[in-house]
Structures are given as structure tokens and as C-alpha cells.
Amino acid sequence: MNLKDFKSGVLRQEYQYKSFLPEFINHTFTWDDPQINTMLEDATRALGELNAFTMIVPNVDIFIQMHITKEANTSSKIEGTKTQMDEVLIAKHQIDPEKRDDWQEVRNYVDAMNSAIKELETLPISNRLIKNIHAILLNSVRGEAKQPGEFRKSQNWIGGASLATAYFIPPHEMQVNEFMSDLEKFLNNEEIFVPHLIKIAIAHYQFETIHPFLDGNGRIGRLLIPLYLVSNGLLKKPSLYLSDFIEKNKSAYYEALTRVRTDNDLIHWIKFFLEAVIVTAKSGVKTFETILSLKQEMDALMIGFGKKAHNASRLLEMLYQKPIVNMTDVGRELNLAKATVSSLIKDFEEKGILKETTGYERNKYYAFTRYLDAYSKD
């Protein structure tokens, strides 16, 4: 099917409301628009450069975890959570009680992503995998009563206070399974010739249109993008996350999805998606460049610690994984005496590696600020 001939679906009369019935997508897509070709080339090149960095950065999995944590926080923020990045990186009991639900939602996203990457070793992108990560996402949080790990068995909607005032109503619950089955086949169909970036763009639109869960559809839909790219070998590590771009362009994102449903304009959505990939991949490359440069600088600093160099290097490795710490954390994880920890942290402060963040006399926290800053730059 040519993209310009795409028909997104029809409205279907239900009891006192109309749901949107999307078209099946498990077939080949073609296009005549040369801009898509150019953007696809740019996106593929940018993705390749990002992928290359994940293969040359030492101990890259440590830094990927920070990427995942940032993505989890930003993706959850789109859905209304208010946890800040520095709060996500400390223990739950250290969070203000009113923010602990938000904190748990973000941590669940991290757990869901890590679990999914592990599952990809034995499972393809499938409805089984999607349900598994949804169960983790909604575990022990506000959505835990909304059928975690199961496709919805009741009607949901987007916007408005009820079905009568909803902005968009996805397909009836009785049809969710057949649409998700078609989506699963599309994602794994090797007999149709659609470039992977175009395929996941179409799949993301379709997933959000089906809205198969009672809660968590936006987060699962965004999480599927890096999973698909890793599953199909475009990325060695889950290093591309579009939530930051989407959060900054939220209105344009929702408008692009809506235009497919109202005007059959799948071309506009694909261009938006490819632009998101280009911008995000280039930003990711800059982040890895900053991290590499910082790591080289820090490694040089460790030499100057003399007899303390071994413990200093151990603390630095800990900070790459946990960039906000207190003395108790350091002592426990590195098995060091309190006096040794105090001396090390003082040295790290003097060298500008750590910065005390609380201003308290007791219960102080120290942040590896330059490392954190690398993940907050555009």
C-alpha cells in the first residue's frame, strides 16, 4: 500500500458512543515522497553513529542504565508524574512521602525496560513480552487495579471526563486481541519489505490507537521503540529514547497521531517520528562524547590520589552507577570504614568531583554533578 492511499479506519457506533476502528497494518507500505527517503537516510546515519558509541565506550552498560533512568523519568513525566531526576536516583525511603508513588512508577519503568532487554534474548517482540513488561510497569503503583499484564476488558478513552466527552475512543475491548495480533504479526513479518524505522513508526501509531491497556499505554508504546531497534539489530544497546523529544514537542506529537486518524495523514506522522529519531540520536552522541571526555579526565585525576588511588577508583566506578550518594551508601557498598569514606569524599569535593547538595550538617548527600549534567543537556 502506498502511504498516500492509507485509510486509518472508521468510526463505529457503540452503545451511546462511537469508537475508532483502525485498519490492519500487516502488509507492505511504499511511498512516493522523496523527503521521507532523505529523512530516513539521515535517521539511519544518526542511529549508526549512536550505535557506534555504545560499542567504544568502556563499561557502556553502566552508562546505558543512566539513559534508561532518564527515559523512565521523562516518559513518566509526560503522563503526569512529578519526580525529578535527582530524586529518582536515591532510595524510596529518602523521598518525601507524597512523591513516593511517582518515584515507584519511574523505578518500575526502569525495571520493565531491563526485564524486556533480558527477555529479548529468548523472546521476539510479542504480545507476551508486551504484557510482561506492562505487569512490571503497573506493579504496586496507582494503576495496579487496572489489569496489569492483561489487555483491557472494558472500554477506555483519551481526554474528557467520560465516553460522552472523550477526545478519542479506541476500539471496543472485544476487538483488542485481533488488532494486537495483527500488530504482532506486522512487527515480526519478514516477508514484507518496510525499513525498520518506518515499521516501528507505523507500529507506534497503531499501538497508541489500539490503546490495549487500561493504563500505561503511552509509556509502553514509547518503551517498545528502543526494544524493537535492539531486537532487529539497529542498536546493540537500548540507547535511543524519544521521550525527551516528545515531551518538548508534546502538542505536535499528539497532533501528528490525531492527523492520521482524522485525515489519514500517515506521511506527516512518519516525518515527525523520523525527525524525533534524528534529533534524539544526535543528542545521544553528544552525551556519549561528553561522558567519554569526562571519564578520561576522571581517570587522570585518580592517578593523583597516590595511596588512595585504589579506593578512589572504586568510588568513581560507584558514582557512574549511583551519582548521588551519602557516606553510609559509600561505606556499605565499598566496605570501607567511616573515616576512610569521610576522607575520600572530602578529597572528591576538593577536586570538584562531588558537590554536597543538601546544605545540612547531618545526613548529607553528594552529587557527581558534571556526570548528571551530561544527561540533562539537549
N, C-alpha and C positions, 0 to 999 in steps of 0.2 A: 504493500500500500504506500502511495506517495503521501508524505506528511500533509501536503496541502489539501488532500482529499479526506483527511481524518475526521471522523464524526465521533465526538466524545461520548455520546449517549443520549438518553431521553428521560424526561420526567415521567414517573409512573404514579398513577393515582392509588394512594393507600387510603386507609380509613381516616378521613379528615385532614390529610396532608399529602404532599407529593414527594416521593423520594427520587433520587437520581440513580438511574440505571446505566452504568458505564458500559462501553463496548469492550469486548475481549481484546487482548493485545498480543496474543501468542501467534505472531506472524511477522514477516519481514517488513521493514519500513525503508522507504527510499525518499530522496528529496532532490529538488532542483535548485535550491537556494545556495549560491556559492559562498555566502557568508558563513553558513554552517560548516562548510569544508575548511575555511580559513580558521574559524574558531576552534574546530575540532583538532586541527593541526597544532595550534598554539596551546591548547589544553593538554594534549598528549605530550608535547615537548616539556611543558612546565611540570607535568606529573613525573616525567622521566628524570628531570633534574632533582626533584624532591626525593624520588626513589633512590637516586644515586647517593644522596647524602646519608640516607639511612643505612647504606652499606659501607660508608667510610668513617662514620662517627664511632669512636670506640665505645663499647658498652651501650649501644644505642637503645636497648630495651629500657634502661633506666630513664632516658630522656623521653622515650615514647610514652611512658607512664604519666609524665607531666603533660604531654599533649592530650592524653585521654582525660586527665583530670580537668584540664582547661575546657575541653569539649563538653564534658559532663556538666560542668558548671554553666557554660554558656547555653547549651541545649536546654537545660532545666530552667534557665532564666527566661528563655523565650516562652516557656509555659507558666511563668509567674513566680518561680522561687526567687528568694532574695539573698541567698548565701553568696558571700564574696569569696574570691579565690583564696585569700589568706585564711579564711575560716574553714574552707574545705580541707586544708592541709593540716589541721590539728584534730585532736581526739574529740569525740562526741561529747564527753562529759565536760569538756572545756568550752563548749558552745553555750551561748545564752539559751535557756530552756525554750523560749518562744521560736528559736531558729532551728531547733534540732530536727524537726520534720523535714525542713528544707535541706539540711545537711544530709539526712539519711537518703533523701531522693537522689542527691548528687552522687553519694557514695554507691548507691545501688546501680546508677548508670555506669560507673567505673567497673563495678563487679560484673555487670551484664556484658560490657564490651570485652573484658578479659576472658570471661567464660566463653563468649562466642568465638573469639580468636582461637581458643583451645579446641572448641568443638569443630572448627573448620578443618582440623586435622583428620577428622573421621566422617564429617557430615558436609554435604553441599549446602549452599544457601537454600533453605527449605522452610516450609511451614512449621515443621517440627522444631527447627532451630529458632525460628521467629517466636514461637510460643515459649520455648525455653527461656530466651532472654527477656521476654515480657514478664514471665513469672518472677525473675530476679529483679527486674525494674520496679515491680509493684510490691515487693516483699516488705511487710511491716511499715508501710507508709500510708498516706491518705487514700491511695487508690486500691488498698488491699482487699476491699469488699467488692471490687469491680472485676471479678473473674480473672485474676492473674493467670496468665498462661493459657487462656481459652479465648477463642473468638466469641464475640458478643452473641448473646441470645435475646437481645432486646434492641429496640431502635435507639440510636443516638443522633446527635445533631451538633452543628457548629454555629456558635453565635445565637443570641436570643435567649429568652428565659424558658422557652418551651418549643415544641414542634410547631406551634401556631406562629411563632415569631422568629423561627430559626433562619439564619443566613444561608445555611446549606444543610441538606439532609441526605446522607449517603444511602446506599441501597438497604433494603429491608434485610433484617437479620437472617431470614431464611435463604438468602442468596449469597451471603458472605463466603461460605465454603466454596461454591463454584467459581466465584471471582478470584479468590485466593489460590485456588487450584490452577486457574489459568495463568495467574501471575507467577506462580512457582514454575510452571512449565516454560514460560517465557524466559525467566532468568536462567534456566538450565538447558534451553533448546540450542543445541549446537548445529542444527540444520537450517537455521535462519541466519542471514548474514547482516548483522547490525553491529557496528562498532560498540565496544563495551561502554564507553562514556554516554553514547546515545541511548543505549539499552537501559542503563541504570537511571538516566534522566526520566525516561518514559515510565520505568518501574516505580520510581519515587512518586511521580504524579499519580499513578494508578493506585498505589498503596494508600496515599493520603485521601484519594477519592473513595476507595472502598471503606476506609476507616474501620478496620476489622475488630478493634478492641473498644471497650467502653472507656478506657483511659490509657494514655501513654502513646497514642498514635504518632504524634509529632516526633517524639524522642526516638521511637523505634524506627520510624521512616528515615530519620537522619542518620541513625546508627547503621542502618543497612548499607549506606553508601560506601564507607570505608571497608565494610565486611565484603561487599561484592568485589571491590577492586583488589583486595587481598586474595579472595577466593579465585579470581581469574588471572592472577599473576601480574596485574598492572602495578601493584605495590608489594614489596616484600614485608613491610610492616604497616600497621594502621596509622599512617602519618598524615592523612588528609581529612580535615574536619571542616564542614561547611557552615557550622552553626554560627561562627563569628560573623561571617559574611551575611548570613540570613538575618541575624539579629540586628545588624546595622542597616539592612535593607528589607526590614520585615514587611512593610506595606507593599513593596514591589514584589516580594516573594509571594504573598497571598494573592495579589492581583494577577500575577502570572499563572498561578494554579487556577484561579477563577476564570481567566480568559479561555483556558482550554475547555472548561465545562460550558461556558456561555457562548463562546464564539468559535469553538473547535480549533483554537489557535495553539496547536501543539508546537509549532515552529517558534513562537515567541518564548514559550516555556523552556524549550531546549537551549535557546540562545542565552536565556537568563542562567540556566544551570551551567553551561559551558563557561560563561563569564565568572561564575562563582568558583569553578574549578581553577581557572587561570589565576585569579586574584589570590585565592587561598593557597595554591601550590607555591606561587612566588613568595608569599608571606612566610610559608613554611621553610622555604630555602633560606630566607634571611634569618629566621630563627635559628636554624641549624648552623649557619655561618657564625652567628653571634655566640652560640654555645661552644663551637669549636675554638673560637678565638679566646673565649673566657676560660675554657679548660686548659688551653696551652699556657695562659697567664697564671692560672692557679697552680698548675704542675710546677712551673718555675718557682713560684712562691714557696712551695713545700720544701724545696731544697734548702731554703734559708732557715728552716726550723731546726737544723742541726740534729741533736739527740732526740728532739721531739718529732722529727720528721715522720716516723712510722705512725704514731698516733694522730698526727696532724693529717696525714693522708687518709687514714681511716675515717676521721671526722668529715673530711671533704667528701669522700665517697658517700657517707651517710647523708650529707646535705643535698647531694644531687637527687637522692630519693625522697628526702624529707627536708625541704628547705626552710621550715620553721620548727625550731626545737627549743626545749628548755634543758636545764642541767640534768634533770632526772632522766629525760629521754636519752641523752648522750651517755650518761653513766651506765644506764641499763643496757643499751644496745651495744656499746663498745666494751662493757665490763671494765670500767675504769673507776678509780677512786674519786671521791668528790673533789679533793684538792687538785688532782690531775685535770679533771674536767674544767674546773674553775680557771686554772692556768691556761689551758688550751683556748677556752672561749675568750679570755682576756686578750690573748695573742691574736686571735682571729678578728677581734674588734679593732685592735690597734692597726692591723694590716688592711682594714676596710673590707674584710670578707663578710663579717657578721655585723648586724646592727640590732641593738636592743629596741623592741617595738612597743613595750607596754608603758615604760616610764615608772614602773613600780619598784619598790625597794625589795620586794619578795615576789616569788612566782613570775620571774622574768621570762620573756620569750625573745629569741634571737632569730633574725631572718637573714637568709642568704639573698640579699636584695637584688644584686646585679643578675643573679640567675633567675629570680622571679620576674624581673623586668624584661628578660629575653622573651618571656611568654606573653607579655602584655603589650608588646609593640605591634603596630599594624604591619 
